[in-house]
């Protein structure tokens, strides 16, 4: 007997009704055009398939996720029946923030947001550093879409936030937790896997052109902890993804 399919989606244009009970009905329509297209056109969902729906404004533990079964599919609507609800369970128990000097290509930023969300980053802080050369206007709606898709893919419960900073001074002035900054061509850097950080920290990654001398002086003035990713000079996106993987490993052990 073939097993029914299962998917997980974050609602974009609507929200789950309050006081849900098993047996409640829900219709996916034009307000959730993207989800409808994925189910009906891409995945070719059928009656009996299951899906989990989560509100987009989920920002803390304790919010519900709703488990539905598909009861009918038409050209315009998908009818659902609620099976159960349960409290969202974020599989990752640490809090990791990636502070990133804007890269020189939008595609690099897209890649970093996608992979680092999957690795467990809970907050993104995007910084216009001295050597940042981002060629386009930032589009928060596009960045949010990439993050939402990565949350769905990795079945996380919490949706990472995005903050923007005009310069490094603004970012450093609001720091409230340990921050590790990646510096290339550096000897004597902290071995991140031996760091005694167990709950929350931030990792700061520079742009393709590296940090300016002025910015490096700021790190020393504010006693940010430098670390090295080895002798190779890594691309901005490689350094961000590798660093988040290392710190995620450290924090979850």
N, C-alpha and C positions, 0 to 999 in steps of 0.2 A: 504494500500500500504506500503510495507516494505521500511524503510528509508535506503539510502545508507550509507556505512561505511565511517569513517573519521579517518585518522592517521596523525601523525606529526613526521618527521624524520630530523636528522642532517646528511648531506652528509659526508661520510668518505673519499672516494677516488677521488671525483670530486668536481666541484664547479658549482654554477648556472651561466648560460651565462649572459653577460652584456646586458643592454638595452632591458630588457624583455618587451614583448607586449602580450596582450591577443591573444590566438590562436597559439602562438609559441609551437613547438613540442619539447619533450625531451624523450630520451630513457634511462631507467635504465638497465644497463647491468652488466658485470663482475666486473667493477670498484666499484660497489656498491653491492657486493655479499651479505653482511649481510642484507641490506634493501630488496633486491630482495627475499632472503630466508624468511624473516619475512612476506612480503606481499603475496608471492606465496604459501609458504608451511605452515606457522603458521596461518596467518589470513585468508588465502584463499580468497584474494581480487578478486573482479570481475569488469568487465567493468561498469563504472558509479560511482565507489567508488572515494572518494576524499582524497587527502593527501597534506600536507604542507611540503615544503622542505626548509631547512636553511643551509647556509654555515657553515662549522666547524670553520672557522677562525673568526667567529663573536665575537667581543670583546667590542663593544660599541653600544650604541643606534643609530638608524638611518640607520641600514642595512636592506635590504629587506627580506621578506619571500615570497615564491612563492606558490600560491594555484593552484594545478593541479587536473584534473580529468583523470582517467584511461580510455584510449580508446581501448587498446588491450593488451592481456597477452599471451605470448608464453612460451615455455620451457626455453628460454634463455633471453628474454627481456620483459620489461613492457613499453608500449608506453603511454606517457602522453601528455595532451594538457593544456596549461596555461589558467587559468580562470581569475586570477588577481594577482597583487602583492600589498603588503602594507608594511609600515615601521614596523619593529619589535617593539613591545610594551612590555617591561619588566613589569610584573605585580607588582613587588616589587620595591619600590622607595628608599629603604635604602641600605647602603653598609656595610655588615657584613663580617668580616674576622675571620676564625677559625685557630688559631695557635695550633698545636697539637704535643705533644711529641709522638714519634712513639710507638704504642702499641706492645704487645708481640706476636701477631698473625696477619698474613695477612688478615684473615677473618674479624677481628675487624676493620681494616683500611678500608676494602671494605664497611662494614656496615656504618661506620661513614661518608665516602664520599657520599654514596648514600642518606642517610637520611638527612644529613646536606645540601646537594645540594637542595633537595626538600623543606627544610625549608627556603632557601633563602641565604645561604652563597655564597658570590661572589668571595672569594679568600681563598685558603687553603695554609697554611704554615706548612710544616712537619719538625720537629726538632729532631735531634738525641741528646736527653738529657742525663744526667749522668746515669740515671736509665733505659733508653730505652733498650729493649732487643729484637729488631726486628730480627727474625731469617733468613730472606732471603734478597736478593738484591731487592731494589725497582724497579718495572717495570713501568715506566711512561706510556707506551702504554696501559697496563692493567688498571691503575688508570684512564686514560683519558676515556677509554671505559665505566667504571662504571659511571663516571660523565656525559658523553653524554647520557647514557640511563636514568639517573635521570632527566636531563634537558628535555628530550622528555616526560617522564612520567608526570612531573609537569608543562609542557607547559611554561617553562621560555624562555626568549628571549636571555639572556646572558649566556655564558658558563664560569663557574668558572675557574680561573687559579690555578696552583699548583707551589709552590716554595719549595726548599729544603734547609735546614740549617744544617751545621755540628755540631753546638753547640748552646747553649742558648745565648752566647755573640754575635754571629753573628746576631741572630735574633733581640735582643734588640738594637743593634747598628744601625739598619735600621728602627726602629719604627718611625712613623710620625703621629700617631693618638692615641686617648685614648685607653689604653689596660687594661683589667680586667683579673686577674689571679685567677683561682679557687684553693682555699686552703682548704683541709679538716681539721677537728678538730680545727676550728678557730672560735673564738668568736668576736663579734663586726664587722663582715664583712659588706660590702656594700649590701644593699638591691637593687638588680639590677633593680627591677621594679620602684624604686623611683629615679633612676639615671637621671640626666639631659643631656642625650646624645640623639640627635635627627637625626643625619645624618649618621655618620660613626664611627665604633669602632671595636676593636679586642677583642676576648676572647681567653685566653690561658689555655689549659688543659694539665695536667701532665700525666706521665706514670703510670703503675700499681704500681710500687714501690714508687711512690710519688716523689716530688722534693727533691733533695739533699740539705743539709744545705748550701752548696756553692751557689746553684741556688737561694734559698730563700733569701740569703744575697744580691744577684743581684737585686731581685725584690725591696727590701728596698732601695738599693743604687740609683736605677733609678725611685723610687717612682711610681711603678706600683700599681694599685688599686686592693687589694684583695677582693674576695667575697666568700661567702659560699653557698653551695647548701643544707644546712641542716646538721643534726647530723649524718645521715647515711653516711657510706663510700661507694661511688659509684664506679662501674667499670669505666675504662677509656672510653669505648664507651657510657655508660649510661650518664656520666658526660658531654661528648661532645654534645650529642644529646639534652639533657635537657637544657644545657646552651644556645645552639643555638636557641632553641625554645623560651626561656625566653628573650633573647636579640632581637630576631626578633619581638616578641610581643611588647617590649619596643620601638623599633625603628619605628614601623609602626603606633604607636598611636600618 
